[in-house]
Amino acid sequence: MSQRATTIFGTLIAVVVCMLSCVPEPLDVDNIPTVEPEIVVSSQIVPDESLVVLLTRTFSALQPINDSVPEELLDRIAITDAEVILTGPDGIDTLLNLGSGFYGGVEIPFEAGQEYTLLVNTPTLGAVTATTRVRPMVSFDDIDASLYYNGFDDTLAQISHRILDPAGKNQYMVNVQEVEREDVISNLINPRAFLRLLDDVTFEGQAYSEVFRVVPRDYHPGDTIAVSLSNISREYYDFLRLRLDNRFSFVEYLGEPINYPSNVQGGRGMFNLFIPDVRFFVLE
């Protein structure tokens, strides 16, 4: 993988939504009809006008899956033979195969409010399409991160931030992710990330400030974290809220019979185009 691809890959990991890992042992059940695997789409714009799309396949609830070795799991579910095409107001881009199910495009001039369509063609799983509009970027007006000692044995990260909410309905995703990890694939499959969702129903068009603590992660002086703010669509907000409410893991999400809302025609997942504001902190 090239240096640029590695950079894009690492940035994607820093801004992905939180996924908690918990997979039950498979049960021996007979005479259950086989369900054909489906394509699962995830996407992220990187702040330098790059797009990364992750393509994986669902697997049967009866198929033994061991997520204790993340590289092996990703090798089993990643779709590595797809043709991925993005169509927008400025033309057509064919995304590059970055390996491990990741596909990327660079220097794509995404425009807020414009509509883009993703087409995925695979030789074995067929084709899926998804269309979405680019959400306007909203940046932190003010942000700080520090260590918080809770009086017991835990040391938490405390985040204080301020948002100037623009006019209109907006929903936000705030992520906190430790970025100094030896294995980025482990971060993707079993990340120790924190996800917070905000709806501007109570502060539409106004400034909003809050302080929250990241649990249950225990941080230490010198740890580096990435805190990101994303202005997301209502459908993606509802999708993430359902996942948080049900506390399903990334692995459970890919298996059936779990069903989530999706804007992917013929498949699963969410095709989203929003630009995160990412800030890095060394906790002191």
N, C-alpha and C positions, 0 to 999 in steps of 0.2 A: 504494500500500500504506500502511495506517495506521501511526502511530508504534508502537502496540502490536504490530501484525503484524511490523513491522521488528525490534522488540526480540526477539520470539519467534524470528524467522528467524535473527537473529545469534547468539542463545544456542544454537540447534540446531547451527549451524556449529561453535561452540566445543567441543561435546561429541561430535560424530560420530566414528566410528571412522576409523582412518587408511586411505587409499586411494592407492596409488601408480599413476601414470599411465604406460602404455606400450602403444601400439596399433600393430600391424604394418600395413604397407601392404596394401590389399585385393588378392587374387589373382583373375585371370580364370578362372573355372571354369564350365563349361556343364552343363546337364541335372541340376541339383541341385534337388530338390523344395523348394517354399517352405514355411517354417514360420510359422504364424500368431503374431503378437505376443502376449505375455502381460503381465498387470499385475504390477508389482513394488512391494512394500510395504516402507517403512522407517518407523520411528516413534521418538519420543523424548518423555518427560515433561520439561517444564521445571520447575525447582524451585518456581515460584509456582502449581502445580497447573494448568498449561496443558499441553495435548497437541498435538504437531505430527506430522502424518503426511505423508510424501513419497510421491507416486504417480508412477511412471514406467512406460514400456513397454519390453519387450525389442525388439531389432532383429536382423535376419538377420546371420549371420557374413559374408555376401557383400555386405552393404550398406555402401557407403563411408561411414565415419564419421570426421569430423575433430574431435578434441577440443582443438585448439589455440585455438579460440574458445569458451570455456565457455558463454557466454550462448546461442550458436547451438545448441550440443549440447543444453542443457537445454530450449530451445524445441522441439527435435525430439522429445525423448523424454518430456517432461512430459505428464501427463494432467490436463487443465484443465477437463474437463466432467463430473466424477464427483460423485455424491452419496455422502457418507461418514457413516456412522451408527455411533455407539458405544453399546453396551448393557452396563450394569453393574447392580450391586445397588441403586443409587439411581435407576435409570431410564434413559432414552434421551436422547442428545445428538447433534444434527446438527452436524458440524464445518463451520466457515466456510471458504470458498475464499479463500486468501490470495494466490493467484497463483503461477505458475511451478511448478505441481504440488504446492504445499504446502496442507495443510488443517489448521485449528487449532480447538481448543476451549479455553475458559478457565474457571477456577474449577470444575474437575471434582474432587470430593473422592475421589481415589483412596485405596483402603484396602489395606494390605499383606495379601497372602494371598487377596484377593478376585479373582474371575474376570470378565474383560471380553471382549466379542466385538466385532470390527470387521466391518462390512459395507460393501463398496464396490460401487456400481452405476455402470456406464458405458454410454452408448448404443451404443458401437462394439465394446468389448472384453468386454462381459458383466459378470458379477458375481463377486467373490471374497469369502471370509470367513476370519477368523482369530480364534482364541481364545487368551488367555494369562492368567496370574495376575500380579498386582503383586508384585514382589520387595521385601522390606523394605530400607529404606535403611540403608547402613553408611557412616559418615563417617570421614574421617581423624582419628585420635587426635592425630597430630602431623605436620606437614609443613613443608618448607622447600625453596626453590629458589635456586640461585646459578649463577654462571658458573664454568666449569672450563676452564682452559687446558691443553691436552694436550701442550704442548712443541713443537708443529709450527705450522701456520698456522691450525688450527681452534680455535674457541672454542665449547664445548658447554654445554648446560644440564645441571646436575646436580640431581637430585631425591632428597631423603631424606624418607621418610615412615614412619608407624607405623599399623597397623590393629589394632583389638581385634576379633578374629574371633568372631562369636556362635556359639552352639551349632548343630549341624547342618552339612550340606554346603553350602559356598558357593564361588562362582567370581566373580572380580573382573576388571574392565576398568579400566585406568589409561590415560588419554589426556593427552598434552601437545600443545597447539595454540597457535601464535602468534595473537593475537586482533586485532592492529592491521594489518588488511589493507584495501586500498582496494576490493576486489571480493569480496563474500561468495560470489558464485556461483563464482568461480574457486577459492575455498577448498573448496567442495563437490565440484567435479569434479576438481580437481588439488590437494588440500590437502597441505600439508607438515606432517602430523601424525605423532605417535609413539604407538603402541599397545602396551601391555604387558598380558599376560594372566596371572592368578594363580589357582591352584587350592589350596584350603586342605587338601589331602590330607596335607601334612606339618605343618600348624599348626592343625588344627581345634580351635576353642574356645580358642585361645591368642592372645597378642599376636604380631604379625609386623612386623618392621622390615627395611627394605632401602634401599640407595642405588644409583641407576642413572643413567647418562648418556644423554642424548637424541642419537642419531646418525641420519643424517649431517648434521643441520641445524647450520649455523654461526650462532650467536647473537652479539649485540653488547650492550654496556651500554645500558640504557634500553629494550630490547625487553620487551614485555609478553606473558606467556604465561598460559594457563588450564590448570590441572591438575585433572583430574576423576577421581573414584573412583565406580564403579558396581558394585553387587551384581547380577550378571546370572544368567540361567537357564543350566542345563547345556546345553540345545540351542543357545542363542545363543553360549555359550562354544565349543562344538564347531564351530559355523558360522564364528566369527571365527578360530579356530585353523586351520581348513582354508584360509581365505583368506590368512592370514599364511604358512602353509607353502607355498602355491602362488604367493604374491606376485602375485595377479591384481589388476588395477586395477578401479575402479568401472565403467569402460566395458566391460572384458572380462566383468565380472560380469553386465552387462545383455544381452550378446550370447549367442547359442548357438554351439557346443554345450556351453558350460560349465554344469554343474549343481551347485548347492549344496543343502544341507539347507534345508527351508522348513517353516513351520507355516501357510502361506497355502493354503487349499483353492481350487484352480482357478487359482493364480498362483504367484508367486515372492516371495522376500524373507523377512523376519522381522518379525512384529508383537510388539514387546517393550514392557513397562511396568516401568521401573525409574527411580528418582529419583537422579540423580547428585549427588554432593557436589563442587561446583566452587569452586576457589580461584584467585585471580588474584595474579600476582607481577610486579613490575618487576625485571628482572635487573640486578644491580649487580656 
